[in-house]
Amino acid sequence: MRSVFKLASAAVSALCFAGALSNANADDSALWTGCYLGANGGYAWGHDNLNSGFDDGYLDAKVNVHGGDYGGQAGCDYHFASNWVVGIQGSDDFASLSGHALDEYDADGPNHDAAKITNLGNATLRLGTTPWQADALLYIKGGFAWSHDKIANDLFFPPTISAHQDRSGWTIGAGMEWQFAEHWSSFVEYDYYDFGSKVAAYDEVDDYVYHTGVTQSANVAIAGVNFRL
């Protein structure tokens, strides 16, 4: 439900932006000017580096995660100065990036740590150009990003302790979009996400709460289609 709300908010913002553009440019004949809704899917990979730095210990591992990523996007563009396009975009994707690693702290035997990213989203500005032909757009984008993930210790040796986190950070990316039919375009895109470091509080175990620092980043390669309104 949180993801749907974020995407809906992005769509509303995009439509407001479109209204402002239509008022400023009544003769809106530029190919890329307007709003769109679409879907995307692809593959993602990243890192959850766990480093407790706390006396409660044994939470120290570099977990590589990978898996599928799919969702939707909404935005608006403004085509200006012949071959330049500026716009805003919001996207929110369901993710299934998971992995596990042997914990480097070996106090009581071979512990394992696991991590899973379940959501990736962003709200970005986009700047593009049409260097070859008007219906082919090269662009870069960047802005605010968010994610949700789960980390766990003792993956194979219960009792498991786990923590959930909502994270925020930044993203930057680049892609190419092509208008292949009236009202329709397709795109390919790469994005890098950085969520910095944040302390996670694990679920309480035996009246004690364990902590660990989590440094998280992700890479996403997607393809998608947009219906341009």
Biotite code that builds the C-alpha atoms (Angstrom):
import biotite.structure as struc

atoms = struc.array([
    struc.Atom([0.000, 0.000, 0.000], chain_id="A", res_id=1, res_name="MET", atom_name="CA", element="C"),
    struc.Atom([2.901, 2.349, 0.770], chain_id="A", res_id=2, res_name="ARG", atom_name="CA", element="C"),
    struc.Atom([4.308, 1.801, -2.723], chain_id="A", res_id=3, res_name="SER", atom_name="CA", element="C"),
    struc.Atom([0.973, 2.497, -4.407], chain_id="A", res_id=4, res_name="VAL", atom_name="CA", element="C"),
    struc.Atom([0.607, 5.735, -2.443], chain_id="A", res_id=5, res_name="PHE", atom_name="CA", element="C"),
    struc.Atom([4.067, 6.909, -3.487], chain_id="A", res_id=6, res_name="LYS", atom_name="CA", element="C"),
    struc.Atom([3.396, 6.175, -7.158], chain_id="A", res_id=7, res_name="LEU", atom_name="CA", element="C"),
    struc.Atom([0.008, 7.906, -7.006], chain_id="A", res_id=8, res_name="ALA", atom_name="CA", element="C"),
    struc.Atom([1.645, 10.964, -5.457], chain_id="A", res_id=9, res_name="SER", atom_name="CA", element="C"),
    struc.Atom([4.214, 11.017, -8.246], chain_id="A", res_id=10, res_name="ALA", atom_name="CA", element="C"),
    struc.Atom([1.455, 10.822, -10.864], chain_id="A", res_id=11, res_name="ALA", atom_name="CA", element="C"),
    struc.Atom([-0.463, 13.712, -9.308], chain_id="A", res_id=12, res_name="VAL", atom_name="CA", element="C"),
    struc.Atom([2.687, 15.831, -9.251], chain_id="A", res_id=13, res_name="SER", atom_name="CA", element="C"),
    struc.Atom([3.330, 15.013, -12.894], chain_id="A", res_id=14, res_name="ALA", atom_name="CA", element="C"),
    struc.Atom([-0.200, 15.998, -13.930], chain_id="A", res_id=15, res_name="LEU", atom_name="CA", element="C"),
    struc.Atom([0.130, 19.311, -12.086], chain_id="A", res_id=16, res_name="CYS", atom_name="CA", element="C"),
    struc.Atom([3.361, 19.949, -13.963], chain_id="A", res_id=17, res_name="PHE", atom_name="CA", element="C"),
    struc.Atom([1.597, 19.155, -17.237], chain_id="A", res_id=18, res_name="ALA", atom_name="CA", element="C"),
    struc.Atom([-1.142, 21.661, -16.482], chain_id="A", res_id=19, res_name="GLY", atom_name="CA", element="C"),
    struc.Atom([1.440, 24.371, -15.939], chain_id="A", res_id=20, res_name="ALA", atom_name="CA", element="C"),
    struc.Atom([3.088, 23.506, -19.249], chain_id="A", res_id=21, res_name="LEU", atom_name="CA", element="C"),
    struc.Atom([-0.175, 23.634, -21.186], chain_id="A", res_id=22, res_name="SER", atom_name="CA", element="C"),
    struc.Atom([-0.904, 27.093, -19.834], chain_id="A", res_id=23, res_name="ASN", atom_name="CA", element="C"),
    struc.Atom([2.558, 28.305, -20.784], chain_id="A", res_id=24, res_name="ALA", atom_name="CA", element="C"),
    struc.Atom([2.503, 26.791, -24.274], chain_id="A", res_id=25, res_name="ASN", atom_name="CA", element="C"),
    struc.Atom([-0.924, 26.656, -25.841], chain_id="A", res_id=26, res_name="ALA", atom_name="CA", element="C"),
    struc.Atom([0.480, 25.582, -29.219], chain_id="A", res_id=27, res_name="ASP", atom_name="CA", element="C"),
    struc.Atom([1.928, 22.345, -27.835], chain_id="A", res_id=28, res_name="ASP", atom_name="CA", element="C"),
    struc.Atom([3.282, 20.690, -30.999], chain_id="A", res_id=29, res_name="SER", atom_name="CA", element="C"),
    struc.Atom([6.644, 19.425, -29.671], chain_id="A", res_id=30, res_name="ALA", atom_name="CA", element="C"),
    struc.Atom([6.877, 15.641, -29.922], chain_id="A", res_id=31, res_name="LEU", atom_name="CA", element="C"),
    struc.Atom([7.909, 14.907, -26.320], chain_id="A", res_id=32, res_name="TRP", atom_name="CA", element="C"),
    struc.Atom([5.800, 17.495, -24.505], chain_id="A", res_id=33, res_name="THR", atom_name="CA", element="C"),
    struc.Atom([3.134, 15.845, -22.353], chain_id="A", res_id=34, res_name="GLY", atom_name="CA", element="C"),
    struc.Atom([2.560, 13.275, -19.625], chain_id="A", res_id=35, res_name="CYS", atom_name="CA", element="C"),
    struc.Atom([2.812, 9.506, -19.555], chain_id="A", res_id=36, res_name="TYR", atom_name="CA", element="C"),
    struc.Atom([2.111, 6.394, -17.501], chain_id="A", res_id=37, res_name="LEU", atom_name="CA", element="C"),
    struc.Atom([3.968, 3.135, -17.927], chain_id="A", res_id=38, res_name="GLY", atom_name="CA", element="C"),
    struc.Atom([5.380, -0.143, -16.649], chain_id="A", res_id=39, res_name="ALA", atom_name="CA", element="C"),
    struc.Atom([8.894, -1.488, -16.332], chain_id="A", res_id=40, res_name="ASN", atom_name="CA", element="C"),
    struc.Atom([10.808, -4.608, -15.390], chain_id="A", res_id=41, res_name="GLY", atom_name="CA", element="C"),
    struc.Atom([14.374, -5.831, -15.224], chain_id="A", res_id=42, res_name="GLY", atom_name="CA", element="C"),
    struc.Atom([17.242, -7.070, -13.099], chain_id="A", res_id=43, res_name="TYR", atom_name="CA", element="C"),
    struc.Atom([18.967, -5.493, -10.096], chain_id="A", res_id=44, res_name="ALA", atom_name="CA", element="C"),
    struc.Atom([21.994, -6.185, -7.932], chain_id="A", res_id=45, res_name="TRP", atom_name="CA", element="C"),
    struc.Atom([23.597, -4.507, -4.957], chain_id="A", res_id=46, res_name="GLY", atom_name="CA", element="C"),
    struc.Atom([25.258, -4.704, -1.555], chain_id="A", res_id=47, res_name="HIS", atom_name="CA", element="C"),
    struc.Atom([24.142, -4.693, 2.068], chain_id="A", res_id=48, res_name="ASP", atom_name="CA", element="C"),
    struc.Atom([27.277, -4.313, 4.166], chain_id="A", res_id=49, res_name="ASN", atom_name="CA", element="C"),
    struc.Atom([26.584, -5.125, 7.826], chain_id="A", res_id=50, res_name="LEU", atom_name="CA", element="C"),
    struc.Atom([29.040, -3.789, 10.373], chain_id="A", res_id=51, res_name="ASN", atom_name="CA", element="C"),
    struc.Atom([27.742, -3.611, 13.893], chain_id="A", res_id=52, res_name="SER", atom_name="CA", element="C"),
    struc.Atom([30.347, -1.459, 15.653], chain_id="A", res_id=53, res_name="GLY", atom_name="CA", element="C"),
    struc.Atom([28.442, -2.387, 18.819], chain_id="A", res_id=54, res_name="PHE", atom_name="CA", element="C"),
    struc.Atom([29.403, -4.523, 21.799], chain_id="A", res_id=55, res_name="ASP", atom_name="CA", element="C"),
    struc.Atom([26.531, -6.928, 21.079], chain_id="A", res_id=56, res_name="ASP", atom_name="CA", element="C"),
    struc.Atom([28.663, -8.131, 18.126], chain_id="A", res_id=57, res_name="GLY", atom_name="CA", element="C"),
    struc.Atom([28.518, -10.965, 15.587], chain_id="A", res_id=58, res_name="TYR", atom_name="CA", element="C"),
    struc.Atom([26.717, -8.875, 12.945], chain_id="A", res_id=59, res_name="LEU", atom_name="CA", element="C"),
    struc.Atom([29.448, -8.298, 10.403], chain_id="A", res_id=60, res_name="ASP", atom_name="CA", element="C"),
    struc.Atom([29.140, -9.403, 6.766], chain_id="A", res_id=61, res_name="ALA", atom_name="CA", element="C"),
    struc.Atom([29.208, -8.147, 3.187], chain_id="A", res_id=62, res_name="LYS", atom_name="CA", element="C"),
    struc.Atom([26.025, -9.463, 1.589], chain_id="A", res_id=63, res_name="VAL", atom_name="CA", element="C"),
    struc.Atom([25.662, -9.329, -2.204], chain_id="A", res_id=64, res_name="ASN", atom_name="CA", element="C"),
    struc.Atom([22.009, -9.224, -3.262], chain_id="A", res_id=65, res_name="VAL", atom_name="CA", element="C"),
    struc.Atom([20.430, -9.689, -6.686], chain_id="A", res_id=66, res_name="HIS", atom_name="CA", element="C"),
    struc.Atom([17.074, -10.453, -8.281], chain_id="A", res_id=67, res_name="GLY", atom_name="CA", element="C"),
    struc.Atom([14.105, -9.106, -10.226], chain_id="A", res_id=68, res_name="GLY", atom_name="CA", element="C"),
    struc.Atom([12.662, -5.599, -10.201], chain_id="A", res_id=69, res_name="ASP", atom_name="CA", element="C"),
    struc.Atom([9.318, -4.541, -11.711], chain_id="A", res_id=70, res_name="TYR", atom_name="CA", element="C"),
    struc.Atom([6.771, -1.773, -11.298], chain_id="A", res_id=71, res_name="GLY", atom_name="CA", element="C"),
    struc.Atom([5.498, 1.450, -12.833], chain_id="A", res_id=72, res_name="GLY", atom_name="CA", element="C"),
    struc.Atom([6.361, 5.052, -13.552], chain_id="A", res_id=73, res_name="GLN", atom_name="CA", element="C"),
    struc.Atom([4.607, 8.346, -14.295], chain_id="A", res_id=74, res_name="ALA", atom_name="CA", element="C"),
    struc.Atom([5.932, 11.678, -15.446], chain_id="A", res_id=75, res_name="GLY", atom_name="CA", element="C"),
    struc.Atom([5.765, 14.701, -17.699], chain_id="A", res_id=76, res_name="CYS", atom_name="CA", element="C"),
    struc.Atom([8.167, 16.139, -20.290], chain_id="A", res_id=77, res_name="ASP", atom_name="CA", element="C"),
    struc.Atom([8.611, 19.492, -21.967], chain_id="A", res_id=78, res_name="TYR", atom_name="CA", element="C"),
    struc.Atom([10.274, 19.601, -25.415], chain_id="A", res_id=79, res_name="HIS", atom_name="CA", element="C"),
    struc.Atom([12.115, 22.900, -25.948], chain_id="A", res_id=80, res_name="PHE", atom_name="CA", element="C"),
    struc.Atom([14.871, 24.497, -28.045], chain_id="A", res_id=81, res_name="ALA", atom_name="CA", element="C"),
    struc.Atom([14.343, 22.109, -30.942], chain_id="A", res_id=82, res_name="SER", atom_name="CA", element="C"),
    struc.Atom([16.117, 19.043, -29.555], chain_id="A", res_id=83, res_name="ASN", atom_name="CA", element="C"),
    struc.Atom([16.083, 19.303, -25.737], chain_id="A", res_id=84, res_name="TRP", atom_name="CA", element="C"),
    struc.Atom([13.624, 17.732, -23.293], chain_id="A", res_id=85, res_name="VAL", atom_name="CA", element="C"),
    struc.Atom([13.246, 18.385, -19.553], chain_id="A", res_id=86, res_name="VAL", atom_name="CA", element="C"),
    struc.Atom([10.857, 16.556, -17.261], chain_id="A", res_id=87, res_name="GLY", atom_name="CA", element="C"),
    struc.Atom([9.953, 15.074, -13.898], chain_id="A", res_id=88, res_name="ILE", atom_name="CA", element="C"),
    struc.Atom([9.314, 11.419, -13.159], chain_id="A", res_id=89, res_name="GLN", atom_name="CA", element="C"),
    struc.Atom([8.260, 9.203, -10.266], chain_id="A", res_id=90, res_name="GLY", atom_name="CA", element="C"),
    struc.Atom([8.605, 5.423, -10.194], chain_id="A", res_id=91, res_name="SER", atom_name="CA", element="C"),
    struc.Atom([7.991, 2.710, -7.648], chain_id="A", res_id=92, res_name="ASP", atom_name="CA", element="C"),
    struc.Atom([9.044, -0.915, -8.122], chain_id="A", res_id=93, res_name="ASP", atom_name="CA", element="C"),
    struc.Atom([8.519, -4.187, -6.317], chain_id="A", res_id=94, res_name="PHE", atom_name="CA", element="C"),
    struc.Atom([11.926, -5.808, -5.861], chain_id="A", res_id=95, res_name="ALA", atom_name="CA", element="C"),
    struc.Atom([13.205, -9.225, -4.895], chain_id="A", res_id=96, res_name="SER", atom_name="CA", element="C"),
    struc.Atom([16.923, -8.736, -4.340], chain_id="A", res_id=97, res_name="LEU", atom_name="CA", element="C"),
    struc.Atom([18.263, -11.285, -1.879], chain_id="A", res_id=98, res_name="SER", atom_name="CA", element="C"),
    struc.Atom([21.522, -12.857, -0.760], chain_id="A", res_id=99, res_name="GLY", atom_name="CA", element="C"),
    struc.Atom([23.413, -14.225, 2.230], chain_id="A", res_id=100, res_name="HIS", atom_name="CA", element="C"),
    struc.Atom([26.989, -14.391, 3.468], chain_id="A", res_id=101, res_name="ALA", atom_name="CA", element="C"),
    struc.Atom([29.039, -15.968, 6.228], chain_id="A", res_id=102, res_name="LEU", atom_name="CA", element="C"),
    struc.Atom([29.318, -13.612, 9.175], chain_id="A", res_id=103, res_name="ASP", atom_name="CA", element="C"),
    struc.Atom([32.932, -12.612, 9.821], chain_id="A", res_id=104, res_name="GLU", atom_name="CA", element="C"),
    struc.Atom([32.375, -12.618, 13.582], chain_id="A", res_id=105, res_name="TYR", atom_name="CA", element="C"),
    struc.Atom([32.779, -16.181, 14.871], chain_id="A", res_id=106, res_name="ASP", atom_name="CA", element="C"),
    struc.Atom([31.974, -16.058, 18.559], chain_id="A", res_id=107, res_name="ALA", atom_name="CA", element="C"),
    struc.Atom([29.652, -19.059, 18.795], chain_id="A", res_id=108, res_name="ASP", atom_name="CA", element="C"),
    struc.Atom([30.155, -20.867, 15.495], chain_id="A", res_id=109, res_name="GLY", atom_name="CA", element="C"),
    struc.Atom([29.401, -20.264, 11.805], chain_id="A", res_id=110, res_name="PRO", atom_name="CA", element="C"),
    struc.Atom([26.717, -17.589, 11.730], chain_id="A", res_id=111, res_name="ASN", atom_name="CA", element="C"),
    struc.Atom([25.132, -16.392, 8.484], chain_id="A", res_id=112, res_name="HIS", atom_name="CA", element="C"),
    struc.Atom([23.611, -13.029, 7.595], chain_id="A", res_id=113, res_name="ASP", atom_name="CA", element="C"),
    struc.Atom([20.916, -12.487, 4.983], chain_id="A", res_id=114, res_name="ALA", atom_name="CA", element="C"),
    struc.Atom([19.546, -9.382, 3.279], chain_id="A", res_id=115, res_name="ALA", atom_name="CA", element="C"),
    struc.Atom([16.586, -8.743, 0.991], chain_id="A", res_id=116, res_name="LYS", atom_name="CA", element="C"),
    struc.Atom([15.491, -5.519, -0.740], chain_id="A", res_id=117, res_name="ILE", atom_name="CA", element="C"),
    struc.Atom([11.740, -5.585, -1.416], chain_id="A", res_id=118, res_name="THR", atom_name="CA", element="C"),
    struc.Atom([11.061, -2.086, -2.763], chain_id="A", res_id=119, res_name="ASN", atom_name="CA", element="C"),
    struc.Atom([12.919, 0.526, -4.843], chain_id="A", res_id=120, res_name="LEU", atom_name="CA", element="C"),
    struc.Atom([11.481, 3.879, -5.875], chain_id="A", res_id=121, res_name="GLY", atom_name="CA", element="C"),
    struc.Atom([12.506, 7.365, -6.912], chain_id="A", res_id=122, res_name="ASN", atom_name="CA", element="C"),
    struc.Atom([11.347, 10.897, -7.694], chain_id="A", res_id=123, res_name="ALA", atom_name="CA", element="C"),
    struc.Atom([13.681, 12.485, -10.247], chain_id="A", res_id=124, res_name="THR", atom_name="CA", element="C"),
    struc.Atom([14.357, 15.280, -12.691], chain_id="A", res_id=125, res_name="LEU", atom_name="CA", element="C"),
    struc.Atom([15.142, 14.204, -16.258], chain_id="A", res_id=126, res_name="ARG", atom_name="CA", element="C"),
    struc.Atom([17.099, 15.999, -18.983], chain_id="A", res_id=127, res_name="LEU", atom_name="CA", element="C"),
    struc.Atom([17.364, 14.635, -22.506], chain_id="A", res_id=128, res_name="GLY", atom_name="CA", element="C"),
    struc.Atom([18.280, 15.404, -26.072], chain_id="A", res_id=129, res_name="THR", atom_name="CA", element="C"),
    struc.Atom([17.319, 14.128, -29.525], chain_id="A", res_id=130, res_name="THR", atom_name="CA", element="C"),
    struc.Atom([20.670, 14.225, -31.360], chain_id="A", res_id=131, res_name="PRO", atom_name="CA", element="C"),
    struc.Atom([19.766, 11.965, -34.305], chain_id="A", res_id=132, res_name="TRP", atom_name="CA", element="C"),
    struc.Atom([16.020, 12.119, -34.836], chain_id="A", res_id=133, res_name="GLN", atom_name="CA", element="C"),
    struc.Atom([13.074, 13.622, -33.007], chain_id="A", res_id=134, res_name="ALA", atom_name="CA", element="C"),
    struc.Atom([11.548, 10.316, -31.856], chain_id="A", res_id=135, res_name="ASP", atom_name="CA", element="C"),
    struc.Atom([14.750, 8.994, -30.183], chain_id="A", res_id=136, res_name="ALA", atom_name="CA", element="C"),
    struc.Atom([15.583, 10.541, -26.810], chain_id="A", res_id=137, res_name="LEU", atom_name="CA", element="C"),
    struc.Atom([18.831, 10.142, -24.860], chain_id="A", res_id=138, res_name="LEU", atom_name="CA", element="C"),
    struc.Atom([18.500, 11.254, -21.229], chain_id="A", res_id=139, res_name="TYR", atom_name="CA", element="C"),
    struc.Atom([20.047, 11.434, -17.788], chain_id="A", res_id=140, res_name="ILE", atom_name="CA", element="C"),
    struc.Atom([18.103, 11.588, -14.533], chain_id="A", res_id=141, res_name="LYS", atom_name="CA", element="C"),
    struc.Atom([18.704, 12.044, -10.831], chain_id="A", res_id=142, res_name="GLY", atom_name="CA", element="C"),
    struc.Atom([16.993, 12.780, -7.560], chain_id="A", res_id=143, res_name="GLY", atom_name="CA", element="C"),
    struc.Atom([15.510, 11.320, -4.376], chain_id="A", res_id=144, res_name="PHE", atom_name="CA", element="C"),
    struc.Atom([15.226, 7.558, -3.789], chain_id="A", res_id=145, res_name="ALA", atom_name="CA", element="C"),
    struc.Atom([13.742, 5.158, -1.239], chain_id="A", res_id=146, res_name="TRP", atom_name="CA", element="C"),
    struc.Atom([13.823, 1.438, -0.463], chain_id="A", res_id=147, res_name="SER", atom_name="CA", element="C"),
    struc.Atom([12.599, -1.178, 1.984], chain_id="A", res_id=148, res_name="HIS", atom_name="CA", element="C"),
    struc.Atom([14.744, -4.080, 3.088], chain_id="A", res_id=149, res_name="ASP", atom_name="CA", element="C"),
    struc.Atom([15.013, -6.901, 5.591], chain_id="A", res_id=150, res_name="LYS", atom_name="CA", element="C"),
    struc.Atom([18.177, -8.183, 7.215], chain_id="A", res_id=151, res_name="ILE", atom_name="CA", element="C"),
    struc.Atom([18.535, -11.315, 9.325], chain_id="A", res_id=152, res_name="ALA", atom_name="CA", element="C"),
    struc.Atom([21.189, -13.174, 11.302], chain_id="A", res_id=153, res_name="ASN", atom_name="CA", element="C"),
    struc.Atom([21.552, -16.942, 11.808], chain_id="A", res_id=154, res_name="ASP", atom_name="CA", element="C"),
    struc.Atom([19.887, -17.722, 8.470], chain_id="A", res_id=155, res_name="LEU", atom_name="CA", element="C"),
    struc.Atom([20.575, -21.453, 8.780], chain_id="A", res_id=156, res_name="PHE", atom_name="CA", element="C"),
    struc.Atom([20.899, -21.820, 12.537], chain_id="A", res_id=157, res_name="PHE", atom_name="CA", element="C"),
    struc.Atom([17.747, -20.662, 14.416], chain_id="A", res_id=158, res_name="PRO", atom_name="CA", element="C"),
    struc.Atom([16.719, -18.717, 16.345], chain_id="A", res_id=159, res_name="PRO", atom_name="CA", element="C"),
    struc.Atom([16.809, -16.063, 13.615], chain_id="A", res_id=160, res_name="THR", atom_name="CA", element="C"),
    struc.Atom([16.873, -12.392, 14.525], chain_id="A", res_id=161, res_name="ILE", atom_name="CA", element="C"),
    struc.Atom([15.711, -9.927, 11.888], chain_id="A", res_id=162, res_name="SER", atom_name="CA", element="C"),
    struc.Atom([15.056, -6.249, 11.222], chain_id="A", res_id=163, res_name="ALA", atom_name="CA", element="C"),
    struc.Atom([13.032, -4.255, 8.671], chain_id="A", res_id=164, res_name="HIS", atom_name="CA", element="C"),
    struc.Atom([14.072, -0.835, 7.394], chain_id="A", res_id=165, res_name="GLN", atom_name="CA", element="C"),
    struc.Atom([12.628, 1.974, 5.293], chain_id="A", res_id=166, res_name="ASP", atom_name="CA", element="C"),
    struc.Atom([15.573, 3.851, 3.781], chain_id="A", res_id=167, res_name="ARG", atom_name="CA", element="C"),
    struc.Atom([16.053, 7.064, 1.812], chain_id="A", res_id=168, res_name="SER", atom_name="CA", element="C"),
    struc.Atom([18.919, 8.220, -0.390], chain_id="A", res_id=169, res_name="GLY", atom_name="CA", element="C"),
    struc.Atom([19.683, 9.373, -3.911], chain_id="A", res_id=170, res_name="TRP", atom_name="CA", element="C"),
    struc.Atom([19.787, 7.966, -7.423], chain_id="A", res_id=171, res_name="THR", atom_name="CA", element="C"),
    struc.Atom([21.367, 8.820, -10.756], chain_id="A", res_id=172, res_name="ILE", atom_name="CA", element="C"),
    struc.Atom([20.829, 7.130, -14.102], chain_id="A", res_id=173, res_name="GLY", atom_name="CA", element="C"),
    struc.Atom([20.718, 7.298, -17.876], chain_id="A", res_id=174, res_name="ALA", atom_name="CA", element="C"),
    struc.Atom([18.675, 5.771, -20.659], chain_id="A", res_id=175, res_name="GLY", atom_name="CA", element="C"),
    struc.Atom([17.222, 5.928, -24.136], chain_id="A", res_id=176, res_name="MET", atom_name="CA", element="C"),
    struc.Atom([13.541, 6.218, -25.077], chain_id="A", res_id=177, res_name="GLU", atom_name="CA", element="C"),
    struc.Atom([11.965, 5.737, -28.509], chain_id="A", res_id=178, res_name="TRP", atom_name="CA", element="C"),
    struc.Atom([8.485, 6.742, -29.673], chain_id="A", res_id=179, res_name="GLN", atom_name="CA", element="C"),
    struc.Atom([7.565, 3.777, -31.862], chain_id="A", res_id=180, res_name="PHE", atom_name="CA", element="C"),
    struc.Atom([3.883, 4.626, -32.395], chain_id="A", res_id=181, res_name="ALA", atom_name="CA", element="C"),
    struc.Atom([1.401, 7.380, -31.686], chain_id="A", res_id=182, res_name="GLU", atom_name="CA", element="C"),
    struc.Atom([1.030, 7.673, -27.892], chain_id="A", res_id=183, res_name="HIS", atom_name="CA", element="C"),
    struc.Atom([3.519, 4.847, -27.263], chain_id="A", res_id=184, res_name="TRP", atom_name="CA", element="C"),
    struc.Atom([7.209, 4.761, -26.373], chain_id="A", res_id=185, res_name="SER", atom_name="CA", element="C"),
    struc.Atom([9.665, 2.189, -25.053], chain_id="A", res_id=186, res_name="SER", atom_name="CA", element="C"),
    struc.Atom([12.888, 2.669, -23.116], chain_id="A", res_id=187, res_name="PHE", atom_name="CA", element="C"),
    struc.Atom([15.955, 1.024, -21.620], chain_id="A", res_id=188, res_name="VAL", atom_name="CA", element="C"),
    struc.Atom([17.606, 2.492, -18.518], chain_id="A", res_id=189, res_name="GLU", atom_name="CA", element="C"),
    struc.Atom([20.326, 1.997, -15.912], chain_id="A", res_id=190, res_name="TYR", atom_name="CA", element="C"),
    struc.Atom([20.096, 3.511, -12.419], chain_id="A", res_id=191, res_name="ASP", atom_name="CA", element="C"),
    struc.Atom([22.440, 3.584, -9.452], chain_id="A", res_id=192, res_name="TYR", atom_name="CA", element="C"),
    struc.Atom([20.944, 3.900, -5.953], chain_id="A", res_id=193, res_name="TYR", atom_name="CA", element="C"),
    struc.Atom([22.852, 4.914, -2.826], chain_id="A", res_id=194, res_name="ASP", atom_name="CA", element="C"),
    struc.Atom([21.204, 4.735, 0.600], chain_id="A", res_id=195, res_name="PHE", atom_name="CA", element="C"),
    struc.Atom([24.253, 5.434, 2.744], chain_id="A", res_id=196, res_name="GLY", atom_name="CA", element="C"),
    struc.Atom([24.595, 3.975, 6.246], chain_id="A", res_id=197, res_name="SER", atom_name="CA", element="C"),
    struc.Atom([21.876, 3.505, 8.815], chain_id="A", res_id=198, res_name="LYS", atom_name="CA", element="C"),
    struc.Atom([21.642, 1.662, 12.141], chain_id="A", res_id=199, res_name="VAL", atom_name="CA", element="C"),
    struc.Atom([19.115, -1.172, 12.221], chain_id="A", res_id=200, res_name="ALA", atom_name="CA", element="C"),
    struc.Atom([17.502, -2.417, 15.423], chain_id="A", res_id=201, res_name="ALA", atom_name="CA", element="C"),
    struc.Atom([16.790, -6.135, 15.299], chain_id="A", res_id=202, res_name="TYR", atom_name="CA", element="C"),
    struc.Atom([13.735, -7.768, 16.808], chain_id="A", res_id=203, res_name="ASP", atom_name="CA", element="C"),
    struc.Atom([13.995, -8.264, 20.539], chain_id="A", res_id=204, res_name="GLU", atom_name="CA", element="C"),
    struc.Atom([15.569, -11.591, 21.554], chain_id="A", res_id=205, res_name="VAL", atom_name="CA", element="C"),
    struc.Atom([15.544, -12.679, 25.217], chain_id="A", res_id=206, res_name="ASP", atom_name="CA", element="C"),
    struc.Atom([14.694, -9.131, 26.311], chain_id="A", res_id=207, res_name="ASP", atom_name="CA", element="C"),
    struc.Atom([17.624, -7.701, 24.347], chain_id="A", res_id=208, res_name="TYR", atom_name="CA", element="C"),
    struc.Atom([17.696, -5.670, 21.126], chain_id="A", res_id=209, res_name="VAL", atom_name="CA", element="C"),
    struc.Atom([20.676, -6.216, 18.827], chain_id="A", res_id=210, res_name="TYR", atom_name="CA", element="C"),
    struc.Atom([21.929, -3.461, 16.508], chain_id="A", res_id=211, res_name="HIS", atom_name="CA", element="C"),
    struc.Atom([23.977, -3.272, 13.345], chain_id="A", res_id=212, res_name="THR", atom_name="CA", element="C"),
    struc.Atom([24.979, -0.608, 10.852], chain_id="A", res_id=213, res_name="GLY", atom_name="CA", element="C"),
    struc.Atom([23.844, -1.251, 7.274], chain_id="A", res_id=214, res_name="VAL", atom_name="CA", element="C"),
    struc.Atom([25.447, 0.423, 4.241], chain_id="A", res_id=215, res_name="THR", atom_name="CA", element="C"),
    struc.Atom([23.295, -0.189, 1.174], chain_id="A", res_id=216, res_name="GLN", atom_name="CA", element="C"),
    struc.Atom([23.554, 0.451, -2.567], chain_id="A", res_id=217, res_name="SER", atom_name="CA", element="C"),
    struc.Atom([21.886, -1.017, -5.654], chain_id="A", res_id=218, res_name="ALA", atom_name="CA", element="C"),
    struc.Atom([22.170, -1.091, -9.441], chain_id="A", res_id=219, res_name="ASN", atom_name="CA", element="C"),
    struc.Atom([19.104, -1.490, -11.651], chain_id="A", res_id=220, res_name="VAL", atom_name="CA", element="C"),
    struc.Atom([18.861, -2.281, -15.372], chain_id="A", res_id=221, res_name="ALA", atom_name="CA", element="C"),
    struc.Atom([15.298, -2.066, -16.700], chain_id="A", res_id=222, res_name="ILE", atom_name="CA", element="C"),
    struc.Atom([13.263, -1.880, -19.873], chain_id="A", res_id=223, res_name="ALA", atom_name="CA", element="C"),
    struc.Atom([9.742, -0.514, -20.115], chain_id="A", res_id=224, res_name="GLY", atom_name="CA", element="C"),
    struc.Atom([6.903, 0.987, -22.077], chain_id="A", res_id=225, res_name="VAL", atom_name="CA", element="C"),
    struc.Atom([5.014, 4.263, -21.656], chain_id="A", res_id=226, res_name="ASN", atom_name="CA", element="C"),
    struc.Atom([1.587, 5.351, -22.805], chain_id="A", res_id=227, res_name="PHE", atom_name="CA", element="C"),
    struc.Atom([1.878, 9.047, -23.577], chain_id="A", res_id=228, res_name="ARG", atom_name="CA", element="C"),
    struc.Atom([-1.363, 10.900, -22.814], chain_id="A", res_id=229, res_name="LEU", atom_name="CA", element="C"),
])
